[in-house]
Amino acid sequence: MAGLAIVLLSGGIDSAVTLAWTLRQGHEVLPLTFDYHGRPGREVEALEAQLDRARGRGAARPLVRVPLPFLREVEDMPRIPEHLRGAPEGYIPVRNLAFYALAASFAETEGAQLIVGGHNGIDPELFPDSSPRFFAQLNELFRLGAWSHARQPFRVALPVSGKSKAEVVRLGTELGVPFALTWSCYHDGKAHCGRCRSCVERQEAFAERGLSDPAPYA
């Protein structure tokens, strides 16, 4: 086995493909997710279903859920500060700095080699804390800040970085990802809303690949 990897999971397509990629590389997986204010419950249901399937095909530990109720999307704030008006849909201020700092604590404690995230090539266009440059700097901070880094180094790996959503779908198809078990919508419900930015990106990606999207839509 290639060693332990902390995999950050959201329940969507990118993280599902990342999970499949990590297992294909032969890593034991410690799945990690964060419960922030207003997070759709369908996301957690989706990633639990993905993990149930993954455990039958590889080594995946029980899901670790970290409550972060003080984090919330800008549109969910009681009062949106003037300097945050116009922030993209779904933006949580500097979310990934918080997520990956906590993931690094798990990585050092557990002796993991990788922290694997599912940020694609489109994300940095709207979310600056999803860019390759951000993660390069973060890896340097981990090297400087983790006491045991010299003897047990770890780093962030981004297997779908630079890929379009359609390319992520293609990779997921090659890896046998169960897209029917993923949840992409920013909202809760029996079906995807089909209107939010994430739903639109998902539909366009499957259409570009000439595939039928297995997700239900309202």
URCOR-V461859 format. One record per backbone hydrogen bond with DSSP energy under -1.0 kcal/mol. NH is the residue of the N-H (numbers start at 1). CO is the residue of the C=O. If there is no record, write none. Layout:
# URCOR-V461859
nh = [NH | NH]
co = [CO | CO]
This chain:
# URCOR-V461859
nh = [2 | 5 | 6 | 7 | 8 | 9 | 16 | 17 | 18 | 19 | 20 | 21 | 22 | 23 | 24 | 25 | 26 | 27 | 28 | 29 | 30 | 32 | 33 | 35 | 37 | 39 | 43 | 45 | 46 | 47 | 48 | 49 | 50 | 51 | 52 | 53 | 54 | 55 | 57 | 58 | 61 | 64 | 66 | 68 | 71 | 74 | 76 | 77 | 84 | 85 | 87 | 91 | 95 | 98 | 99 | 100 | 101 | 102 | 103 | 104 | 105 | 106 | 107 | 108 | 109 | 110 | 111 | 112 | 113 | 114 | 115 | 116 | 117 | 121 | 125 | 126 | 127 | 130 | 131 | 135 | 136 | 137 | 138 | 139 | 140 | 141 | 142 | 143 | 144 | 145 | 146 | 149 | 152 | 155 | 157 | 161 | 163 | 168 | 169 | 170 | 171 | 172 | 173 | 174 | 175 | 177 | 179 | 181 | 182 | 183 | 192 | 200 | 201 | 202 | 203 | 204 | 205 | 206 | 207 | 208 | 209 | 211 | 218]
co = [26 | 28 | 114 | 30 | 116 | 32 | 12 | 13 | 14 | 15 | 16 | 17 | 18 | 19 | 20 | 21 | 23 | 22 | 3 | 59 | 5 | 7 | 64 | 66 | 71 | 36 | 40 | 41 | 42 | 43 | 44 | 45 | 46 | 47 | 48 | 49 | 50 | 51 | 54 | 54 | 29 | 31 | 33 | 35 | 68 | 91 | 73 | 74 | 81 | 82 | 84 | 88 | 92 | 94 | 95 | 96 | 97 | 98 | 99 | 100 | 101 | 102 | 103 | 104 | 105 | 106 | 107 | 107 | 4 | 4 | 155 | 6 | 157 | 163 | 122 | 123 | 123 | 127 | 128 | 131 | 132 | 133 | 134 | 135 | 136 | 137 | 138 | 139 | 140 | 141 | 142 | 146 | 148 | 113 | 115 | 158 | 160 | 164 | 165 | 166 | 167 | 168 | 169 | 170 | 171 | 172 | 177 | 178 | 179 | 11 | 216 | 196 | 197 | 198 | 199 | 200 | 201 | 202 | 203 | 204 | 205 | 206 | 192]
